[in-house]
């Protein structure tokens, strides 16, 4: 049964390369106080908006992303109808918390009524704390829930949102018994917690949690134990935190090779499976489930960005567009409270570059997601992303 491990190691070794994720440890986090609600504006005058980007870094990827954020924000400003924005851009030297705090303070000194960005969680936290008490909200690009709260809202798609969407869909398909399988690193543990919370909150059953060291050898060493416990638990789904450009190729190959029956215990992915074409060819993912943003809406944004700037946007670029669009939509309606907590957290939400989304009072967000599967090496949408809040899937 386990003789195929050697071949699997050889065939997947070239496909296995861990990459850094935008996650930072949440130790000693100090959130800005809830007293910040935001200032009134004159919706008939330009709104002073600060954009904090990771420019000025010694990493070329940060500087490229900084330009993408600015491009997307300026495209959103050009698209506004009935509102106008005066945008000023500030660099945070990558994720440097001290520089983020300086940039946020300077932005408010310059008259900013709201801040969009920065990217990295610790920088977002530092920006929020630096302007605590000055009644200015921060719409950060981070997806790390540890830094949400007070005057800091996160725009990035969260594991909590994805896990909730997939568990709800699974329950409607009769999948009620979930096993969590996660890498033993920060994103893996955060993903584990998001899945277990979603399972419990939706009335499903958590039948086990299994972890593995985040290395090729560590995964193979853990495989027999994981497969045995999947069988013994009667899990209908193995909900994995594995990423497509990291541990997913080996997890999706090694567990079925070791005897896990995917027709009885299908894979469900917390991360997307459509980011690399090779993933759809992994036999273990056949019939599994994962979530993704509204493909049609996301394609429209990507095509417009490419036509405007001559290049494909970074996957995170749309977050800057979303922040500007939300503020503009509120101001265009004549809302003098457009940059306040109450307005930003309106239940009906906003239309964004990847579908509808809304900000929550706790600083998190909820985004509409489609549910997809892999069939005959192709991504197939099983349920479209909802177009408004209040219906199935949201």
Phi, psi and omega in degrees: 000324185257006182295335184283356181301320182298314179296320180297320179300314183293316185288336184258351184302319182288344185262000188251105179213113181286141177236153182288140177253159181278071178228137178231146181300143185261037181280139175054045179280133175244110182274146176295150186291159181286354182296337179288118178244343180105156184262159172284154178230167169262106185294348179269356178246160177301137179272128180280112183237133175258136177246115179261118185237160183279029178289167182076018181266161173273005177256124182297328181294323177296316182292324176295317180294323177302316179293322177297317178299314180295317178302313182295320179297317181290329175294320178295320179299319180294334182274349184295142175233125179085008178205157177221152184230134171258109187260132171238136186253136181229136179272147178243012179053057184075233180254028183293112183299321181295318179292324177297319178295318178297316181297317180296317179297316179296320180299315180291322175301327180280357176106007180300133177266343178201152179243133173250128189097182359279190185275303189282146187302312182293326177293320178296317179298316180296321178296316180297317180293321183298328182251017177303135179088357181256009172061045178230128179270154181240123175255091187278155178275355182297158172242013184267111185297340181299337185254008179272142177133167185064234178262013180251121173250143178254133182267338183294147179295131185258155174299325181301314182297315181294315181298318180297317180299315185287323178294317179299316178296315180302318180298322178292341177263007178088011178267111185236350183245115188242134170251130177264130177234119188221153173287146183271065173220181185299308178301322179297317181289322176295317177298317177305312182295322178295319180293312182298322178295318180294319179300311183291320182293333182262007175080016175273181184244127175269113186259359177166159176226124180235140179237167177211149175298144184275069174208161181299312180295322180298323179293312181297325178294329184270350191298314183299316180298315182298312182298318178301316182287329174298314179298310185293334183278342185071027181297132174273343180214140173253104185270109187253144175270001189298143180260149185297328180259021180221256190270346185301315182304322181281318179300315183288347177258314186292319183293311175298322178297332180272004173112004177287124183273105184288348175283339177259325182229086184284153174284141167235133186253129175286332178253163186288146178252004184257009185277338178228131182298334181295333186295323182295343180271356179285117184302327183294339181272352179303123178083358178282181183233144170208168182243153178206158178296164178306111185299321182295313180294317179298321180293323179299314179297313182301317181293319180292319178298314181298320180293328182279318188246357175076017178206159179286136181288151171299145181305336180269352187302324183299340180296324178293320176298315182301317181298314178296316182298321180295313179298316181297320180297320179292317180292322180297334177278004180080020185277111178289347180261020192304331183252017179268164180303314183298318181289316183296333182258026178301138187299328183287345174071203187219161173267123183245185183287345178234021180121184182286150178209161173214150176268142184254152182303336180276006178093351178274184178220164175232128182236140177289132182230146171272158175247132184229166175224175173251122178228121180051048177066020179233146174280126181236127178282123178268325180213123182294156175294135177301150181260355177204165181274146178114344181260186178300141178093355178221000000 
